[in-house]
Amino acid sequence: MVGKQMMHGKQTHKILLADSHVLFRRGLRTLLAAESDMEVIGEASNASEALSQAQELLPDALVMDLALVNQAEGSSPLQIRQLNSATGLLFLTHDDSPAQLELAIAAGARGYMLRNSASAELLAGIRQIATSENQQQPNSLSRIMPDLQALAGSSEYPRASVLTVREQEVVRLLAEGRTVREVAAELSLSIKTIEAHKLNLMRKLDIHNRTTLIQYAVQAGLMPAQHASVQP
């Protein structure tokens, strides 16, 4: 893949850091430097610098403070979203409010995490984002960050294969009439994570009610046809 290097037979992920706090960036660089499969290839203090360096260096992952998205004049969620598709975007945020989630989605993030996440969780998150070929694979990382893959541009139903395995599970359970709380319990995830999946799926599939969701689930082969008659 573009940006990947091989070091002593092992894949090395190129990481670009963007945060206005120098001490935080340096701390994150030190954390990543201790990992044999990661290399920090650049640092940026604002969104403009991050975009410029990302276009020049083509990192495997851009780890960026979500607060930078609307701070720099001339930068916007749309511009950030237009990054090279080979670069995975992971936002770090102080809180996981719906507004922050929507901003991350608008900017095309593959995921977002709290800035105070444990080091092991943060490293796992960066690895998932940097390894785009594994985006479709289920793993425990969904417990600590939503799958926020780039939103589909088409208004037609995408094939089920376009959705992650986790997204397919969420679609099926919601179409069956489960509440967000029930889906969270079924999948052993947090309610906030399921809400994030639900919001992303509504935008990704352009579906805003359960009747249409059922129709999609049947057409995509995620649930038997007899469920199509279930009322919302």
VEXDREN-2710 file (C-alpha; in Angstrom, 1 decimal):
% VEXDREN-2710
k/r/px/py/pz
1/MET/0.0/0.0/0.0
2/VAL/1.0/3.6/-0.5
3/GLY/3.0/4.9/2.5
4/LYS/3.8/1.4/3.9
5/GLN/7.4/0.5/4.6
6/MET/9.0/-2.8/5.4
7/MET/11.5/-2.8/8.3
8/HIS/13.3/-6.0/9.0
9/GLY/10.5/-7.9/7.3
10/LYS/7.9/-6.2/9.3
11/GLN/5.3/-3.7/8.0
12/THR/5.9/-0.2/9.4
13/HIS/3.0/2.3/9.5
14/LYS/3.8/6.0/8.8
15/ILE/2.0/8.3/11.2
16/LEU/1.4/12.1/11.0
17/LEU/0.5/13.9/14.2
18/ALA/-1.5/17.1/14.4
19/ASP/-2.1/18.9/17.7
20/SER/-1.7/22.4/18.9
21/HIS/-0.2/21.3/22.2
22/VAL/3.5/20.6/21.8
23/LEU/3.8/18.6/24.9
24/PHE/0.9/16.3/23.9
25/ARG/2.5/15.8/20.4
26/ARG/5.9/15.0/21.9
27/GLY/4.3/12.6/24.4
28/LEU/2.4/10.9/21.6
29/ARG/5.6/10.7/19.4
30/THR/7.5/9.1/22.3
31/LEU/4.7/6.6/22.8
32/LEU/4.8/5.7/19.1
33/ALA/8.6/5.6/18.8
34/ALA/8.6/2.7/21.2
35/GLU/6.6/0.6/18.8
36/SER/8.6/-1.3/16.2
37/ASP/5.8/-1.1/13.6
38/MET/5.2/2.7/13.7
39/GLU/7.2/5.7/12.5
40/VAL/6.2/9.3/13.1
41/ILE/7.0/11.1/9.8
42/GLY/5.8/14.6/10.7
43/GLU/4.1/16.9/13.2
44/ALA/1.6/19.8/12.6
45/SER/0.3/22.4/15.0
46/ASN/-2.8/23.3/13.0
47/ALA/-5.2/22.0/10.3
48/SER/-3.5/23.8/7.4
49/GLU/-0.1/22.3/8.2
50/ALA/-1.7/18.9/8.7
51/LEU/-3.3/19.0/5.3
52/SER/-0.2/20.2/3.6
53/GLN/2.0/17.6/5.2
54/ALA/-0.5/14.8/4.6
55/GLN/-0.6/15.7/0.9
56/GLU/3.2/15.7/0.6
57/LEU/4.1/12.8/2.9
58/LEU/1.1/10.4/2.3
59/PRO/1.0/9.0/5.8
60/ASP/-0.9/5.8/6.6
61/ALA/-2.7/7.5/9.4
62/LEU/-3.2/11.2/10.4
63/VAL/-3.8/11.4/14.2
64/MET/-5.4/14.8/14.7
65/ASP/-7.0/16.9/17.5
66/LEU/-10.6/17.3/16.4
67/ALA/-10.6/20.9/17.8
68/LEU/-8.2/21.9/14.9
69/VAL/-10.9/21.2/12.3
70/ASN/-12.6/24.5/12.4
71/GLN/-9.9/26.6/14.0
72/ALA/-7.8/27.5/11.0
73/GLU/-9.1/30.0/8.4
74/GLY/-9.4/28.3/5.0
75/SER/-9.7/24.8/6.3
76/SER/-13.0/22.9/6.7
77/PRO/-14.3/19.4/7.4
78/LEU/-14.8/19.0/3.6
79/GLN/-11.2/19.9/2.8
80/ILE/-9.9/17.4/5.4
81/ARG/-12.2/14.8/4.0
82/GLN/-10.6/15.1/0.6
83/LEU/-7.3/13.7/1.9
84/ASN/-5.8/10.9/-0.1
85/SER/-7.9/7.8/0.5
86/ALA/-4.8/5.9/1.5
87/THR/-4.5/8.1/4.6
88/GLY/-6.7/6.9/7.5
89/LEU/-7.9/9.8/9.7
90/LEU/-8.2/9.3/13.5
91/PHE/-9.5/12.2/15.5
92/LEU/-8.7/12.7/19.2
93/THR/-11.3/14.7/21.2
94/HIS/-11.9/15.9/24.8
95/ASP/-15.5/14.6/24.8
96/ASP/-17.7/12.3/22.7
97/SER/-20.7/14.5/22.4
98/PRO/-23.1/14.1/19.4
99/ALA/-21.8/17.4/18.0
100/GLN/-18.2/16.2/18.1
101/LEU/-19.2/12.9/16.5
102/GLU/-21.0/14.7/13.6
103/LEU/-18.0/16.9/13.1
104/ALA/-15.7/13.8/12.9
105/ILE/-18.0/12.2/10.4
106/ALA/-18.2/15.3/8.3
107/ALA/-14.4/15.4/8.1
108/GLY/-14.3/11.8/6.9
109/ALA/-12.8/10.2/9.9
110/ARG/-12.4/6.4/10.1
111/GLY/-12.5/6.7/13.9
112/TYR/-12.3/8.9/16.9
113/MET/-11.1/8.4/20.5
114/LEU/-10.9/10.4/23.7
115/ARG/-7.5/12.2/24.2
116/ASN/-7.3/10.5/27.7
117/SER/-7.6/7.0/26.3
118/ALA/-5.2/4.4/27.8
119/SER/-2.0/4.1/25.8
120/ALA/-2.8/0.5/24.8
121/GLU/-6.2/1.5/23.5
122/LEU/-4.7/4.5/21.6
123/LEU/-2.0/2.3/20.0
124/ALA/-4.6/-0.3/18.9
125/GLY/-6.8/2.5/17.5
126/ILE/-3.9/3.9/15.4
127/ARG/-3.0/0.5/14.1
128/GLN/-6.5/-0.2/12.9
129/ILE/-6.8/3.2/11.2
130/ALA/-3.3/2.8/9.6
131/THR/-4.1/-0.7/8.3
132/SER/-6.9/0.1/5.9
133/GLU/-7.0/-3.5/4.5
134/ASN/-8.3/-4.6/7.9
135/GLN/-11.1/-2.1/8.1
136/GLN/-13.7/-4.8/7.3
137/GLN/-12.5/-7.2/10.0
138/PRO/-14.3/-7.5/13.3
139/ASN/-12.3/-6.9/16.4
140/SER/-12.6/-5.6/20.0
141/LEU/-11.5/-2.1/18.9
142/SER/-15.2/-1.2/18.3
143/ARG/-15.5/-1.2/22.1
144/ILE/-13.4/1.9/22.3
145/MET/-14.2/3.7/19.1
146/PRO/-16.9/3.7/16.4
147/ASP/-16.3/2.6/12.9
148/LEU/-16.6/5.9/11.1
149/GLN/-15.6/4.9/7.5
150/ALA/-16.0/7.4/4.7
151/LEU/-19.7/8.0/4.0
152/ALA/-21.1/6.7/0.8
153/GLY/-21.7/9.4/-1.8
154/SER/-24.5/7.5/-3.6
155/SER/-28.1/7.7/-2.6
156/GLU/-28.7/4.1/-3.7
157/TYR/-28.4/1.3/-1.2
158/PRO/-24.8/0.1/-1.1
159/ARG/-24.1/-3.6/-1.0
160/ALA/-23.8/-5.2/2.4
161/SER/-20.1/-5.8/1.7
162/VAL/-19.6/-2.0/1.8
163/LEU/-20.5/-2.1/5.5
164/THR/-18.2/-3.4/8.1
165/VAL/-19.1/-6.6/9.8
166/ARG/-20.0/-4.7/12.9
167/GLU/-22.2/-2.3/10.9
168/GLN/-24.0/-5.3/9.4
169/GLU/-24.7/-6.7/12.9
170/VAL/-26.1/-3.3/14.0
171/VAL/-28.3/-3.0/10.9
172/ARG/-29.7/-6.5/11.4
173/LEU/-30.5/-5.9/15.1
174/LEU/-32.1/-2.5/14.6
175/ALA/-34.1/-3.8/11.7
176/GLU/-35.4/-6.6/14.0
177/GLY/-36.8/-3.9/16.3
178/ARG/-34.1/-3.9/19.0
179/THR/-33.5/-0.7/20.9
180/VAL/-30.1/0.9/21.0
181/ARG/-29.7/-0.3/24.6
182/GLU/-30.6/-3.8/23.6
183/VAL/-28.2/-3.8/20.6
184/ALA/-25.4/-2.5/22.9
185/ALA/-26.1/-5.4/25.4
186/GLU/-26.3/-8.0/22.5
187/LEU/-22.9/-6.9/21.1
188/SER/-21.3/-6.1/24.4
189/LEU/-20.6/-2.5/23.3
190/SER/-21.4/0.8/25.0
191/ILE/-24.7/2.6/24.2
192/LYS/-22.7/5.6/22.9
193/THR/-20.9/3.4/20.4
194/ILE/-24.2/1.9/19.1
195/GLU/-25.6/5.5/18.8
196/ALA/-22.5/6.4/16.8
197/HIS/-23.0/3.4/14.5
198/LYS/-26.7/4.2/14.1
199/LEU/-26.0/7.9/13.2
200/ASN/-23.3/6.8/10.7
201/LEU/-25.5/4.2/9.1
202/MET/-28.4/6.7/8.7
203/ARG/-26.1/9.0/6.8
204/LYS/-24.2/6.2/4.9
205/LEU/-27.4/4.5/3.7
206/ASP/-29.6/7.6/3.6
207/ILE/-32.2/5.7/5.7
208/HIS/-34.2/7.5/8.4
209/ASN/-36.9/5.1/9.5
210/ARG/-37.2/1.4/10.4
211/THR/-39.4/0.4/7.5
212/THR/-36.8/1.5/5.0
213/LEU/-34.1/-0.1/7.2
214/ILE/-36.0/-3.4/7.1
215/GLN/-36.2/-3.2/3.3
216/TYR/-32.5/-2.6/3.0
217/ALA/-31.6/-5.4/5.4
218/VAL/-33.7/-7.8/3.3
219/GLN/-32.3/-6.6/0.0
220/ALA/-28.8/-6.9/1.4
221/GLY/-29.4/-10.4/2.6
222/LEU/-28.9/-9.4/6.3
223/MET/-32.3/-10.8/7.4
224/PRO/-35.0/-13.2/6.0
225/ALA/-37.6/-11.7/3.6
226/GLN/-40.5/-12.5/6.0
227/HIS/-39.3/-9.7/8.3
228/ALA/-40.1/-7.2/5.6
229/SER/-43.7/-7.2/6.8
230/VAL/-42.8/-6.2/10.3
231/GLN/-44.2/-2.8/11.2
232/PRO/-42.0/0.0/12.7
END
